Amino acid sequence: MSMAQRERQGLVRAMAAVGPDAPTLCGDWTVRDLAAHLIVREGRLDAAPGIMLKPLAGYLDRVQAKVARRPFPRLLEEVRTGPPIWSPMKLVDSVINLTEMFVHHEDVRRAATSWEPREMSAADEDRLWKALRPMVRMAYRKAPVTVVLATPDNRRLTAHTAGDRTVVLTGPPSELLLHAFGRDEVRLSVSGEPDDVRAVLAIDRSV
């Protein structure tokens, strides 16, 4: 079973545990809304482009709202089983859904008032580090100073270059990935000039 598949199953268990009306880290989406998003993303090729294309967002919202009205057990089952057999995503599930499932798994877990990071295996942290590398420049593109991501085992990645001042974010790849995806509920250490640190932590990191 790929890491994407394991994260998918963990996500479904987390959703079932907290229930359909529990909050997530995805804005004002509930667990039900997040489940509907995942189902539409993977199974409604007519509506899914609205995730990225604003002119199609209205249609996406209507389709997603309709899906969200399905019984919660059905939503969970559709998320659990993943892309339909005819979906192009089925062939690349282990690649295209790795970050999607990991981040949304944590969106459910970390919306709780009390949470702790999971202990990830070294192999899974390596997978997340590889997934992180291609997208960091987009995530930190608005930073006013140079941003470097670092891990406790001394891996380093320059996410953005701007001037001669630097902010370094240090933590395991799992926490760095979540931060790069715009989540603030992370456990990282941050070094740099205080004003620079505040500026970097405040930027819009949406990708």
Buried (B, 14 or more C-beta within 10 A) or exposed (E): EBBBBBBBBBBBEBBBEBEBEBBBBBEEBBBBBBBBBBBBBBBBBEBBBBEEEEEBBEBBEEBBEEBBEBEBEEBBEBBBBBBBEEBEBEEEBEEBBBBBBBBBBBBBBBBEEEEEBEEBEEEBBEBBBEBBBEBBBBBBBBBBBBBBBBBEEEBEBEBBBBEEEBBBBBBBBBBBBBBBBBBEBBEBEBEBEEEBBEBBBEBEBEB
